[in-house]
């Protein structure tokens, strides 16, 4: 495992705030909500890094609308570690920016890329796997991604198909990594059932670990045209064709090396009440309306205490309405 001073974490804390509307807003997405009375999801993400990453090595990428809320949720971080993206470019460019920021501080670092909005109940298991992931990234000439053991045929997640168990010289860890055979985008329900029945598939957790020399080498190979823009760290991101500034497809091209599995990470959807084809709900006293912009809507009847969240996954958009 790399030394603490060489270990960094990049937390992606953007989003549009539509998933948990009306509790969430553009300036207060779900990672800034205290959904289960145990602190915001962002604060929990930072707390899980204790003992893994020094506080001064945790960097959060957000946007101007959410920067104030992020600072309130992460008062322990240095002010310079909370970065507002100059323009919204989605996940891949945000990761590239983070790589450049960390490379400017420590070109030999090993870094984690983490979402800000995951609910992880078994912190001990999480930290054990992340230690193994850090050790793998330090030893391997490859990129590490974290897979979740699927508990049901969820069509809302991307899937990772495992290959052979990886052989890495000098690596000693409890959670042995596998080669990634291929990434599969969010499948239809029937294909998700096939993945679950076949075994050898994991949910894509959106968590990555790599050494900077390795990931930059991969970027040079796959995205050579973007290398200079990433390393310059210019505030003037290109204004044309924003979402393809760095194609999200770079993941398929770059990730051909070890992946590790982690258990007991649950989405809010699963934690509330996991079902295959029905609603899941939890009570929230501030619910005032019904809207289904994506996977969740919020119901409210006369007393506010009767309100509840419900999963509307699979419902047509026409089902959205305001009471």
C-alpha positions as CSV (number, residue, x, y, z in Angstrom):
1,X,0.0,0.0,0.0
2,X,1.4,3.5,-0.8
3,X,2.5,5.8,1.9
4,X,-0.1,8.2,3.3
5,X,1.6,11.2,1.7
6,X,1.3,9.5,-1.7
7,X,-2.4,8.6,-1.3
8,X,-5.1,10.9,-2.6
9,X,-8.8,10.8,-3.0
10,X,-10.8,12.6,-5.6
11,X,-14.5,12.9,-4.7
12,X,-17.0,13.8,-7.5
13,X,-19.7,15.9,-5.9
14,X,-21.7,17.4,-8.8
15,X,-25.1,16.4,-10.1
16,X,-28.2,18.3,-11.0
17,X,-30.3,17.6,-7.9
18,X,-33.2,15.9,-9.8
19,X,-33.1,12.4,-8.4
20,X,-34.6,13.3,-5.0
21,X,-36.6,16.4,-6.0
22,X,-38.2,18.2,-4.3
23,X,-35.8,17.6,-1.3
24,X,-32.9,18.1,-3.7
25,X,-32.3,21.1,-5.8
26,X,-29.6,22.2,-8.3
27,X,-27.7,23.7,-5.3
28,X,-28.4,20.8,-3.0
29,X,-28.2,17.4,-4.7
30,X,-28.6,14.1,-2.9
31,X,-25.0,14.0,-1.6
32,X,-25.8,17.1,0.5
33,X,-29.0,15.6,2.0
34,X,-29.1,13.8,5.4
35,X,-31.5,11.1,4.2
36,X,-31.0,8.6,7.0
37,X,-30.2,10.9,10.0
38,X,-26.5,9.9,9.9
39,X,-25.0,13.0,8.2
40,X,-24.9,13.9,4.5
41,X,-23.7,11.3,2.1
42,X,-20.8,13.5,1.3
43,X,-19.8,13.8,4.9
44,X,-20.0,10.0,5.2
45,X,-17.8,9.6,2.2
46,X,-15.1,11.8,3.7
47,X,-15.4,10.0,7.1
48,X,-14.9,6.6,5.5
49,X,-11.5,7.8,4.3
50,X,-10.1,8.2,7.8
51,X,-7.0,6.1,8.1
52,X,-6.8,5.7,4.3
53,X,-6.2,9.2,3.0
54,X,-4.8,12.3,4.9
55,X,-7.4,15.1,5.1
56,X,-5.1,17.4,3.1
57,X,-5.0,14.9,0.3
58,X,-8.8,14.8,-0.2
59,X,-10.0,16.8,-3.2
60,X,-13.6,17.5,-4.0
61,X,-14.8,18.5,-7.5
62,X,-18.2,20.3,-7.5
63,X,-19.7,23.2,-9.3
64,X,-20.4,26.9,-8.4
65,X,-24.0,26.3,-7.4
66,X,-23.1,23.6,-4.9
67,X,-19.7,24.8,-3.7
68,X,-21.1,26.5,-0.6
69,X,-23.0,23.4,0.5
70,X,-20.0,21.3,-0.1
71,X,-17.9,23.6,2.1
72,X,-20.5,23.3,4.8
73,X,-20.4,19.5,4.6
74,X,-16.6,19.4,4.6
75,X,-15.3,22.1,6.9
76,X,-12.3,20.0,7.8
77,X,-10.8,20.2,4.2
78,X,-8.5,23.0,3.2
79,X,-10.3,25.6,1.2
80,X,-8.1,24.9,-1.8
81,X,-9.2,21.3,-1.9
82,X,-12.8,22.1,-2.9
83,X,-12.7,22.9,-6.6
84,X,-15.6,24.3,-8.7
85,X,-15.5,23.1,-12.3
86,X,-15.4,26.1,-14.7
87,X,-18.0,24.4,-16.8
88,X,-20.1,21.2,-16.6
89,X,-18.4,18.4,-18.7
90,X,-19.8,15.3,-17.0
91,X,-17.8,12.5,-15.3
92,X,-14.9,11.7,-17.6
93,X,-13.6,15.3,-18.0
94,X,-14.1,15.8,-14.2
95,X,-11.8,12.8,-13.6
96,X,-9.3,14.1,-16.0
97,X,-9.3,17.5,-14.3
98,X,-8.8,15.7,-10.9
99,X,-5.9,13.7,-12.3
100,X,-4.2,16.9,-13.4
101,X,-4.8,18.7,-10.1
102,X,-3.3,15.8,-8.1
103,X,-0.4,15.4,-10.6
104,X,0.5,19.0,-10.0
105,X,0.9,18.2,-6.3
106,X,2.4,14.8,-6.4
107,X,3.2,13.2,-9.8
108,X,3.8,9.8,-8.2
109,X,0.6,9.6,-6.2
110,X,-1.9,6.8,-6.1
111,X,-5.4,8.1,-6.2
112,X,-9.0,7.0,-5.6
113,X,-11.9,8.3,-7.6
114,X,-15.1,8.2,-5.5
115,X,-18.7,9.3,-5.9
116,X,-20.0,11.5,-3.2
117,X,-23.4,9.9,-2.9
118,X,-23.0,6.3,-2.0
119,X,-24.4,4.7,1.2
120,X,-21.9,2.2,2.6
121,X,-22.9,0.6,5.8
122,X,-19.9,-1.7,6.5
123,X,-17.1,0.8,6.8
124,X,-14.6,-1.8,8.0
125,X,-15.2,-4.0,4.9
126,X,-15.0,-0.9,2.6
127,X,-11.7,0.2,4.1
128,X,-10.2,-3.3,3.8
129,X,-11.1,-3.5,0.1
130,X,-9.9,0.0,-0.6
131,X,-6.5,-0.8,1.1
132,X,-6.3,-3.8,-1.2
133,X,-7.2,-1.7,-4.2
134,X,-4.5,0.8,-3.3
135,X,-2.0,-1.9,-2.9
136,X,-3.0,-3.4,-6.3
137,X,-2.8,0.0,-8.1
138,X,0.7,0.6,-6.6
139,X,2.0,-2.8,-7.8
140,X,0.1,-3.3,-11.1
141,X,0.6,-1.7,-14.4
142,X,-3.1,-1.2,-14.8
143,X,-6.2,0.5,-13.5
144,X,-8.4,-0.8,-10.7
145,X,-12.1,-0.5,-10.6
146,X,-14.4,-1.7,-7.8
147,X,-17.2,-4.1,-8.4
148,X,-20.3,-4.8,-6.2
149,X,-21.7,-8.3,-5.8
150,X,-25.2,-8.1,-7.4
151,X,-28.1,-9.0,-5.1
152,X,-30.7,-8.8,-7.8
153,X,-31.0,-8.2,-11.5
154,X,-31.0,-4.5,-11.4
155,X,-31.3,-2.8,-14.8
156,X,-30.2,0.6,-13.5
157,X,-26.6,-0.3,-13.0
158,X,-23.8,-0.8,-15.4
159,X,-22.2,-4.3,-15.1
160,X,-18.6,-5.5,-15.2
161,X,-17.8,-9.0,-16.6
162,X,-15.0,-10.6,-14.8
163,X,-12.1,-12.4,-16.5
164,X,-9.3,-14.5,-15.1
165,X,-7.9,-13.9,-11.6
166,X,-5.0,-11.4,-12.0
167,X,-1.4,-12.4,-11.2
168,X,0.5,-9.4,-9.9
169,X,4.1,-9.8,-8.8
170,X,4.6,-8.8,-5.2
171,X,1.0,-8.2,-4.4
172,X,-0.3,-9.5,-1.1
173,X,-3.9,-8.7,-0.3
174,X,-7.1,-10.4,1.0
175,X,-9.3,-9.5,-1.9
176,X,-7.5,-10.9,-5.0
177,X,-8.2,-8.9,-8.1
178,X,-9.6,-10.2,-11.4
179,X,-9.0,-9.0,-14.9
180,X,-11.9,-7.1,-16.5
181,X,-13.2,-8.9,-19.5
182,X,-15.6,-6.1,-20.5
183,X,-17.9,-3.4,-19.3
184,X,-21.6,-3.7,-20.0
185,X,-23.9,-0.7,-20.0
186,X,-27.2,-0.7,-18.2
187,X,-29.0,-3.7,-19.5
188,X,-32.7,-4.3,-20.1
189,X,-34.4,-6.4,-17.3
190,X,-34.1,-9.6,-19.3
191,X,-30.4,-9.2,-19.9
192,X,-29.8,-8.3,-16.3
193,X,-31.5,-11.5,-15.3
194,X,-29.1,-13.4,-17.6
195,X,-26.1,-11.6,-16.0
196,X,-27.3,-12.6,-12.5
197,X,-27.9,-16.2,-13.5
198,X,-24.6,-16.6,-15.3
199,X,-22.5,-15.3,-12.4
200,X,-19.2,-13.6,-13.1
201,X,-20.8,-10.2,-13.3
202,X,-20.5,-7.3,-10.8
203,X,-22.3,-4.0,-10.5
204,X,-20.1,-1.1,-11.6
205,X,-19.6,1.0,-8.5
206,X,-18.1,4.0,-10.2
207,X,-15.0,3.8,-7.9
208,X,-11.5,3.6,-9.4
209,X,-8.0,3.4,-8.1
210,X,-4.8,4.0,-10.0
211,X,-1.3,5.4,-9.8
212,X,-0.8,8.7,-11.7
213,X,2.0,7.4,-13.9
214,X,-0.2,4.5,-15.0
215,X,-3.3,6.5,-15.7
216,X,-1.5,9.3,-17.4
217,X,0.2,6.7,-19.6
218,X,-3.2,5.3,-20.5
219,X,-4.5,8.7,-21.2
220,X,-1.6,9.4,-23.5
221,X,-2.4,6.2,-25.4
222,X,-6.1,6.6,-25.6
223,X,-6.6,10.3,-25.5
224,X,-3.4,11.8,-26.7
225,X,-5.2,14.8,-28.2
226,X,-6.4,15.7,-24.7
227,X,-3.1,15.3,-22.7
228,X,-2.0,18.9,-22.9
229,X,-5.4,20.3,-21.9
230,X,-5.6,18.1,-18.9
231,X,-2.1,18.9,-17.6
232,X,-2.4,22.7,-18.2
233,X,-5.3,22.9,-15.7
234,X,-6.7,25.8,-17.6
235,X,-9.8,27.5,-16.3
236,X,-10.9,28.0,-19.9
237,X,-12.3,24.6,-20.7
238,X,-13.4,24.4,-24.4
239,X,-16.9,25.8,-24.8
240,X,-17.8,23.8,-27.9
241,X,-19.1,20.3,-27.9
242,X,-18.9,20.2,-24.1
243,X,-20.0,16.6,-23.3
244,X,-17.6,15.1,-25.7
245,X,-14.6,17.1,-24.5
246,X,-13.4,13.7,-23.2
247,X,-15.5,10.9,-24.3
248,X,-17.0,8.7,-21.6
249,X,-16.1,5.8,-23.8
250,X,-12.5,6.1,-22.6
251,X,-13.5,3.8,-19.8
252,X,-14.0,0.9,-22.2
253,X,-10.6,1.6,-23.9
254,X,-8.6,2.1,-20.8
255,X,-9.8,-0.4,-18.3
256,X,-8.3,-3.7,-19.3
257,X,-6.7,-4.6,-16.0
258,X,-7.6,-5.7,-12.5
259,X,-10.9,-5.1,-10.9
260,X,-11.8,-5.9,-7.3
261,X,-15.1,-6.7,-5.7
262,X,-16.5,-5.0,-2.7
263,X,-19.6,-6.1,-0.7
264,X,-22.2,-4.4,1.4
265,X,-22.4,-1.2,-0.5
266,X,-26.0,-0.3,-1.0
267,X,-27.8,2.4,-3.0
268,X,-30.5,4.3,-1.2
269,X,-33.0,2.4,-3.4
270,X,-31.8,-1.0,-2.0
271,X,-31.5,0.2,1.6
272,X,-35.0,1.5,1.7
273,X,-36.8,-1.7,0.6
274,X,-35.3,-3.8,-2.2
275,X,-37.9,-5.1,-4.7
276,X,-37.6,-6.2,-8.3
277,X,-40.6,-4.6,-9.8
278,X,-42.3,-2.5,-7.2
279,X,-42.0,0.7,-5.2
280,X,-39.6,1.3,-2.4
281,X,-40.3,4.0,0.1
282,X,-39.1,5.9,3.2
283,X,-40.9,8.5,5.2
284,X,-39.9,12.1,4.9
285,X,-41.9,14.8,6.6
286,X,-41.1,17.6,4.1
287,X,-42.6,16.0,1.0
288,X,-44.9,18.3,-0.7
289,X,-45.4,17.0,-4.3
290,X,-45.2,14.2,-6.8
291,X,-42.6,14.3,-9.5
292,X,-40.8,11.5,-11.4
293,X,-38.0,13.1,-13.4
294,X,-35.9,10.0,-13.1
295,X,-36.1,7.1,-10.7
296,X,-37.8,8.5,-7.6
297,X,-40.8,10.6,-6.8
298,X,-42.2,11.9,-3.6
299,X,-45.8,11.5,-2.5
300,X,-47.6,13.7,0.0
301,X,-51.1,13.7,1.4
302,X,-52.7,16.0,3.9
303,X,-50.5,15.6,6.9
304,X,-46.9,16.1,5.9
305,X,-45.9,13.2,8.2
306,X,-47.7,10.9,5.7
307,X,-45.3,11.7,2.9
308,X,-43.0,9.1,1.4
309,X,-40.5,8.5,-1.2
310,X,-41.2,5.9,-3.9
311,X,-39.1,4.4,-6.6
312,X,-40.7,5.0,-10.0
313,X,-38.1,3.1,-12.0
314,X,-39.7,1.8,-15.1
315,X,-42.7,4.2,-15.0
316,X,-43.2,6.2,-18.2
317,X,-42.3,9.9,-18.0
318,X,-45.9,10.7,-18.6
319,X,-46.7,9.4,-15.1
320,X,-45.0,12.5,-13.7
321,X,-47.4,15.2,-12.4
322,X,-47.7,17.7,-9.6
323,X,-50.5,17.4,-7.1
